[in-house]
Each structure stands twice: as structure tokens, then as C-alpha cells.
């Protein structure tokens, strides 16, 4: 039982593959960490990182500061945000992140099939993905393989894990 609880906690730092309907139905709860004000869970298991794949159906570049877009996988529409405001940062890591983000802007085009990875966050009372990585999918089977992968992982992995039991001493 201890091993299952460790596996459930380990999902919090793993990009969990989810379909939009599952991602949009995640439960929100107040976080005790200083990193974010809100945490998310699926069937009581805490999650922070996700991966989804679908067609870009909306794209809005706002003053070279952020790119908002929506990924539609046929089960729902996932709001995504890609921050672009680290260009003038004194931090080398942030400038590098900005260079990557600027490249991702070219990948996100309406009608393109894209794989998105990122951190869950809350915006206007709903869930959104703060994008850390975007890849254009060229394989015509990518969407169906992703959907089958999500179903397999839900059945054989995510749904089998018991919620973690946190002991307080």
C-alpha cells in the first residue's frame, strides 16, 4: 500500500496524459506550497503537469507578452497560455526560456495539430495549461494514438492508484 501511495504522489511531478474532458473536470483545491495558489487533483490524486494533443482552434497573441490558444481534441477545448515576457530579463535561464517560447509561437497556428505540455493553473475560475513545450504533430495518426494512450493510462494506471494518505506528525 505504501508503494501505491508513493506512485500516486509521484504523478504530481509527471506530465500526465489527459483528454480534454478529463483535464477540464479536475478538482481544484487550495495549495499549501508557495509555488502556486491552487492545486489540482484527479480522483484525489494531486496533479500539476499535463500533456494534451489536439487541433489549435483559437489563437490570440497579446502585445508580444503572451499567446493564448485553445487545443480541441474532440472531447473538449483546453485553454492554454504561453508567456513571452522574459526577453529583457537579467536571468540567462529566463532569456533562454523566452527564445524557446518565441519559437513555439510559430508552431501554434489555427488548424495545426499540436502536442502541448505544461503546468496546470487557474484562470477566471477554470483550469488552463501554462505551456512549457509545444510540438507540431506531423503524424496523421498522432491524435488517435494519443486518445488511445490516454484511455489505456486511465484504465491501467491513473484509475488504479489510491489517493495518497498524508500523515501529519
Secondary structure, 3 states (H helix, E strand, C coil): CHHHHHHHHHHHHCEEECCHHHHHCCEEEECCCCCCCEEEEECCEEECEEEEEEEEEEEEEECCCEEEEEEECCCCEEEEEEECCCCCCCCHHHHHHHHHHHHHHHHCCCCCEEEEEEEEEEECCEEEEEEEEEEECCCCCHHHHHHHHHHHHHHHHHCCCCCCCCCCC
